[in-house]
Structures are given as structure tokens and as C-alpha cells.
């Protein structure tokens, strides 16, 4: 592959490496990043590639640059934690128990209510899209990329079916959280429980226009996924998904 074809990916790869170091705590809040000349030399990349990587991190709130001071890691409150890339970096290494709990707290806060709204507002086209996604999940299983893509599509479509622009704006973040929890489960142990039937329960409640049933089914789906994720890691025993 020519250098020209590789070049556009270099800043993204640098940003992913630095971003993972930041969100994992290897680079602490307030830590200074290496200067442009030094960092590009160490990584054997162009200064412009490193500069673009820092720009990516700055756009996601992970770093901030100050004149005559340099670029430093931002306070956690400034991070765009719902950005799909930031979520991915958070889980690219072994996430902390609190990180996993927070990830599932996001899901159990958002998805059950989105499912209830979807039961009242979904279109026929959205029902077809969710059904197609579940059929694909059954055929491919979530152990494959095609199956996980179908899983993401189901959750994205469900959020869109809520017909709430603010909930729908979280679709990429929730889909990333769904995917990351599945990948992490596979990393810690082989999946033994088939989650597709739980998804069908959510779908059926939405299809018949039952908001209470959809809410209950989605809460069960998220809680079961949390239990599957934490069960594979002994040091996480006792982790609890607190939700009313």
C-alpha cells in the first residue's frame, strides 16, 4: 500500500493511541503532551500528522492547548464521554468496574424509556428495520462482526423510533456502548447465553404498541447483558447495576 493511501489514517491511529492512554489514566489529568517536534520524531510521523491527531483529541475535549504552555490533558468533566471514539478508547483496554457500571447505567437510563416511546410512535418501516436486524443477528450471531452490526442497527433504529430528537442523538453512543459490552464479554469468556430472544421480546412489545411491556423487556435485556459482562471477571464480583 502506498504512503499516500496510508497517510489519512495516521492521525487517527495516533489519536486513538493517545486517547486510550488518556481515558485509561496512563496520561493523567494535567499531564503535558510531548511537543510537536519531539512527538513526531519519536513516532516517526510528520509534524502535520501529529498536529492533526492533537486536533482530533482537542475536538473531543480530551486535551487543551495553551499559548506558551503547551497541550495538556483536560479535566474529566470536559471530555466528550459519549463520543463513540472516546467510548471505544475507554474500553480498548481492561475497563474499570466503575466504567462498566457507568456504561450500563447510561443504557438502563436511556433505552427502556426509548423503547416505551417507540411502542407508541414507531413507523412500519422502523418495525421492518428492527425485524431485519434481529433476523440477521439470529443468522450471524453476535460473535461475528455482521451480527454485531445488526445488533447496533437494532438499537439505533429503536432510538430513532422514539421520535425524540434528543434520544435519537444518542443513537451512535448507545450503539457503541452495546457493541463494546459485547466485545468485552467475548474477551473475558465465551458467550453462553443467547441474547437474541430478549431482543425479540422488546421488538414484540413495540410492534403491538405496548409501552409498559417494551420498557420492562428492555430493562431485562440491559440487566441481563450487565450480568453477562460482569460474570466473566472474578474481580468484578458483587458489581451491581443500581436502577429503580
Kinemage of the C-alpha trace (Angstrom):
@kinemage 1
@onewidth
@group {chain A} dominant
@subgroup {mainchain}
@vectorlist {calphas} color= white
{ca unk a 1} P 0.000 0.000 0.000
{ca unk a 2} L 1.391 3.396 -0.905
{ca unk a 3} L 2.229 6.065 1.633
{ca unk a 4} L -0.470 8.276 0.109
{ca unk a 5} L -3.164 5.734 0.920
{ca unk a 6} L -1.853 5.180 4.431
{ca unk a 7} L -1.407 8.839 5.358
{ca unk a 8} L -5.057 9.740 6.073
{ca unk a 9} L -5.197 7.009 8.751
{ca unk a 10} L -2.026 8.047 10.582
{ca unk a 11} L -3.525 10.951 12.590
{ca unk a 12} L -6.485 8.759 13.606
{ca unk a 13} L -4.151 5.994 14.775
{ca unk a 14} L -2.052 8.453 16.782
{ca unk a 15} L -5.202 9.995 18.293
{ca unk a 16} L -6.502 6.517 19.225
{ca unk a 17} L -3.228 5.642 20.981
{ca unk a 18} L -3.048 8.928 22.884
{ca unk a 19} L -6.787 8.884 23.586
{ca unk a 20} L -6.630 5.376 25.069
{ca unk a 21} L -3.704 6.455 27.268
{ca unk a 22} L -5.695 9.457 28.487
{ca unk a 23} L -9.001 7.759 29.272
{ca unk a 24} L -7.242 4.788 30.903
{ca unk a 25} L -5.382 7.152 33.236
{ca unk a 26} L -1.921 6.410 31.892
{ca unk a 27} L -1.786 10.058 30.958
{ca unk a 28} L -3.154 11.881 33.990
{ca unk a 29} L -5.312 14.999 34.019
{ca unk a 30} L -2.982 17.984 33.721
{ca unk a 31} L -0.167 15.963 32.138
{ca unk a 32} L 1.625 17.715 29.297
{ca unk a 33} L 1.841 16.023 25.925
{ca unk a 34} L 5.216 15.949 24.222
{ca unk a 35} L 5.900 18.869 21.932
{ca unk a 36} L 5.122 18.553 18.249
{ca unk a 37} L 8.736 18.205 17.113
{ca unk a 38} L 9.676 15.665 19.782
{ca unk a 39} L 6.484 13.608 19.496
{ca unk a 40} L 6.527 13.420 15.697
{ca unk a 41} L 10.171 12.371 15.804
{ca unk a 42} L 9.533 9.650 18.363
{ca unk a 43} L 6.624 8.278 16.332
{ca unk a 44} L 8.405 8.785 13.010
{ca unk a 45} L 5.490 10.643 11.505
{ca unk a 46} L 5.175 14.085 10.007
{ca unk a 47} L 4.560 17.073 12.240
{ca unk a 48} L 1.321 17.739 10.370
{ca unk a 49} L 0.080 14.191 11.132
{ca unk a 50} L 0.789 14.621 14.846
{ca unk a 51} L -0.775 18.087 14.812
{ca unk a 52} L -3.952 16.655 13.246
{ca unk a 53} L -4.059 13.900 15.896
{ca unk a 54} L -3.919 16.510 18.658
{ca unk a 55} L -6.658 18.470 16.900
{ca unk a 56} L -8.853 15.323 16.985
{ca unk a 57} L -8.260 14.946 20.718
{ca unk a 58} L -8.960 18.619 21.318
{ca unk a 59} L -12.257 18.373 19.426
{ca unk a 60} L -13.269 15.531 21.759
{ca unk a 61} L -12.388 17.565 24.845
{ca unk a 62} L -9.549 15.300 25.951
{ca unk a 63} L -6.797 17.890 25.674
{ca unk a 64} L -6.476 21.658 25.590
{ca unk a 65} L -3.700 23.817 24.235
{ca unk a 66} L -2.437 26.948 25.913
{ca unk a 67} L -0.175 29.540 24.357
{ca unk a 68} L 3.407 29.355 25.657
{ca unk a 69} L 2.435 26.395 27.851
{ca unk a 70} L 1.654 23.515 25.507
{ca unk a 71} L -1.005 20.846 25.249
{ca unk a 72} L -2.250 19.161 28.399
{ca unk a 73} L -4.835 16.545 29.344
{ca unk a 74} L -8.156 18.206 30.189
{ca unk a 75} L -10.236 17.675 33.320
{ca unk a 76} L -12.562 14.672 33.016
{ca unk a 77} L -15.621 16.945 33.106
{ca unk a 78} L -14.540 18.385 29.742
{ca unk a 79} L -14.267 15.035 27.979
{ca unk a 80} L -16.933 14.239 25.403
{ca unk a 81} L -17.512 10.875 27.036
{ca unk a 82} L -20.480 9.981 24.809
{ca unk a 83} L -18.388 10.378 21.675
{ca unk a 84} L -18.240 6.878 20.101
{ca unk a 85} L -14.456 7.107 19.695
{ca unk a 86} L -13.968 8.121 23.336
{ca unk a 87} L -16.222 5.252 24.445
{ca unk a 88} L -14.211 2.872 22.296
{ca unk a 89} L -10.938 4.129 23.747
{ca unk a 90} L -12.307 3.742 27.273
{ca unk a 91} L -12.877 0.060 26.628
{ca unk a 92} L -9.886 -0.622 24.369
{ca unk a 93} L -8.019 -1.791 27.441
{ca unk a 94} L -9.381 -3.531 30.518
{ca unk a 95} L -12.078 -1.093 31.736
{ca unk a 96} L -12.507 -0.468 35.447
{ca unk a 97} L -15.552 -1.921 37.236
{ca unk a 98} L -16.928 1.601 37.658
{ca unk a 99} L -16.520 2.249 33.930
{ca unk a 100} L -18.602 -0.826 33.122
{ca unk a 101} L -21.247 0.130 35.665
{ca unk a 102} L -21.423 3.668 34.261
{ca unk a 103} L -21.735 2.324 30.722
{ca unk a 104} L -24.705 0.158 31.675
{ca unk a 105} L -26.234 2.916 33.799
{ca unk a 106} L -26.302 5.009 30.631
{ca unk a 107} L -28.083 2.217 28.793
{ca unk a 108} L -30.641 1.437 31.508
{ca unk a 109} L -31.422 5.137 31.888
{ca unk a 110} L -31.962 5.752 28.164
{ca unk a 111} L -33.059 2.568 26.418
{ca unk a 112} L -36.126 1.429 28.416
{ca unk a 113} L -37.812 4.834 28.050
{ca unk a 114} L -36.823 4.988 24.379
{ca unk a 115} L -38.435 1.565 23.918
{ca unk a 116} L -41.627 2.785 25.613
{ca unk a 117} L -41.789 5.811 23.313
{ca unk a 118} L -41.034 3.611 20.300
{ca unk a 119} L -44.009 1.379 21.164
{ca unk a 120} L -46.237 4.436 20.775
{ca unk a 121} L -44.536 6.186 17.871
{ca unk a 122} L -42.670 3.707 15.646
{ca unk a 123} L -43.339 3.606 11.935
{ca unk a 124} L -43.925 0.453 9.939
{ca unk a 125} L -40.598 0.997 8.164
{ca unk a 126} L -38.815 1.108 11.517
{ca unk a 127} L -40.509 -2.121 12.597
{ca unk a 128} L -39.310 -3.777 9.387
{ca unk a 129} L -35.774 -2.478 10.022
{ca unk a 130} L -35.720 -3.840 13.578
{ca unk a 131} L -37.118 -7.188 12.428
{ca unk a 132} L -34.487 -7.436 9.683
{ca unk a 133} L -31.749 -6.629 12.193
{ca unk a 134} L -32.913 -9.345 14.585
{ca unk a 135} L -33.149 -11.891 11.783
{ca unk a 136} L -29.565 -11.035 10.840
{ca unk a 137} L -28.480 -11.367 14.490
{ca unk a 138} L -30.024 -14.848 14.639
{ca unk a 139} L -28.325 -15.907 11.425
{ca unk a 140} L -24.875 -14.465 12.116
{ca unk a 141} L -24.753 -14.407 15.981
{ca unk a 142} L -23.066 -11.574 17.883
{ca unk a 143} L -19.777 -13.488 17.754
{ca unk a 144} L -19.344 -12.125 14.216
{ca unk a 145} L -18.956 -8.551 13.008
{ca unk a 146} L -22.089 -8.892 10.835
{ca unk a 147} L -24.095 -9.986 13.858
{ca unk a 148} L -22.777 -7.136 15.991
{ca unk a 149} L -23.531 -4.668 13.190
{ca unk a 150} L -27.123 -5.943 13.169
{ca unk a 151} L -27.247 -5.541 16.960
{ca unk a 152} L -26.099 -1.924 16.632
{ca unk a 153} L -28.690 -1.312 13.916
{ca unk a 154} L -31.494 -2.677 16.110
{ca unk a 155} L -30.634 -0.307 18.968
{ca unk a 156} L -30.099 2.672 16.640
{ca unk a 157} L -33.444 2.095 14.942
{ca unk a 158} L -35.195 1.711 18.293
{ca unk a 159} L -33.862 5.073 19.476
{ca unk a 160} L -34.875 6.694 16.197
{ca unk a 161} L -38.339 5.134 16.589
{ca unk a 162} L -38.789 7.060 19.845
{ca unk a 163} L -39.313 10.095 17.577
{ca unk a 164} L -37.441 12.142 20.184
{ca unk a 165} L -34.622 14.127 18.611
{ca unk a 166} L -32.588 14.178 21.829
{ca unk a 167} L -32.847 10.433 22.386
{ca unk a 168} L -32.118 9.810 18.714
{ca unk a 169} L -28.966 11.947 19.002
{ca unk a 170} L -27.639 9.345 21.459
{ca unk a 171} L -28.004 6.520 18.946
{ca unk a 172} L -24.315 6.394 17.981
{ca unk a 173} L -23.238 6.485 21.627
{ca unk a 174} L -25.669 3.780 22.728
{ca unk a 175} L -24.795 1.612 19.712
{ca unk a 176} L -21.107 1.971 20.615
{ca unk a 177} L -21.873 1.043 24.240
{ca unk a 178} L -23.822 -2.031 23.085
{ca unk a 179} L -21.007 -3.122 20.796
{ca unk a 180} L -18.276 -2.527 23.368
{ca unk a 181} L -20.066 -4.503 26.068
{ca unk a 182} L -20.487 -7.417 23.628
{ca unk a 183} L -16.831 -7.305 22.586
{ca unk a 184} L -15.711 -7.131 26.209
{ca unk a 185} L -17.884 -10.128 27.141
{ca unk a 186} L -16.213 -12.122 24.363
{ca unk a 187} L -12.785 -11.001 25.530
{ca unk a 188} L -13.315 -12.285 29.082
{ca unk a 189} L -15.139 -15.529 28.296
{ca unk a 190} L -17.086 -17.364 25.621
{ca unk a 191} L -20.684 -16.215 25.412
{ca unk a 192} L -23.046 -18.886 26.718
{ca unk a 193} L -26.393 -17.068 26.780
{ca unk a 194} L -28.195 -16.169 23.572
{ca unk a 195} L -29.374 -12.575 23.921
{ca unk a 196} L -31.445 -12.586 20.728
{ca unk a 197} L -34.661 -13.820 22.418
{ca unk a 198} L -34.501 -10.846 24.801
{ca unk a 199} L -34.287 -8.544 21.785
{ca unk a 200} L -37.322 -10.239 20.220
{ca unk a 201} L -39.290 -9.609 23.432
{ca unk a 202} L -38.533 -5.892 23.127
{ca unk a 203} L -39.471 -5.930 19.453
{ca unk a 204} L -42.790 -7.698 20.005
{ca unk a 205} L -43.846 -5.236 22.707
{ca unk a 206} L -43.010 -2.346 20.387
{ca unk a 207} L -44.787 -3.996 17.468
{ca unk a 208} L -48.070 -4.393 19.388
{ca unk a 209} L -47.874 -0.872 20.838
{ca unk a 210} L -47.278 -1.885 24.473
{ca unk a 211} L -45.085 0.826 26.107
{ca unk a 212} L -45.058 -0.788 29.573
{ca unk a 213} L -44.111 -4.134 28.104
{ca unk a 214} L -41.414 -2.564 25.935
{ca unk a 215} L -39.946 -0.720 28.912
{ca unk a 216} L -39.921 -3.881 31.049
{ca unk a 217} L -38.427 -6.026 28.287
{ca unk a 218} L -35.657 -3.531 27.598
{ca unk a 219} L -34.778 -3.212 31.280
{ca unk a 220} L -34.498 -7.008 31.437
{ca unk a 221} L -32.317 -7.040 28.304
{ca unk a 222} L -29.886 -4.434 29.688
{ca unk a 223} L -29.705 -6.007 33.150
{ca unk a 224} L -29.053 -9.443 31.657
{ca unk a 225} L -26.308 -8.015 29.445
{ca unk a 226} L -24.725 -6.396 32.509
{ca unk a 227} L -24.799 -9.688 34.408
{ca unk a 228} L -23.250 -11.493 31.433
{ca unk a 229} L -20.483 -8.899 31.211
{ca unk a 230} L -19.529 -8.850 34.880
{ca unk a 231} L -19.883 -12.608 35.424
{ca unk a 232} L -16.780 -13.288 33.349
{ca unk a 233} L -14.452 -11.295 35.591
{ca unk a 234} L -13.985 -12.623 39.146
{ca unk a 235} L -12.556 -9.345 40.441
{ca unk a 236} L -15.827 -7.685 39.470
{ca unk a 237} L -17.984 -9.989 41.561
{ca unk a 238} L -20.525 -8.038 43.529
{ca unk a 239} L -20.829 -5.318 40.883
{ca unk a 240} L -24.377 -4.059 40.901
{ca unk a 241} L -26.436 -2.159 38.353
{ca unk a 242} L -28.448 0.131 40.583
{ca unk a 243} L -31.589 1.311 38.867
{ca unk a 244} L -35.075 1.967 40.202
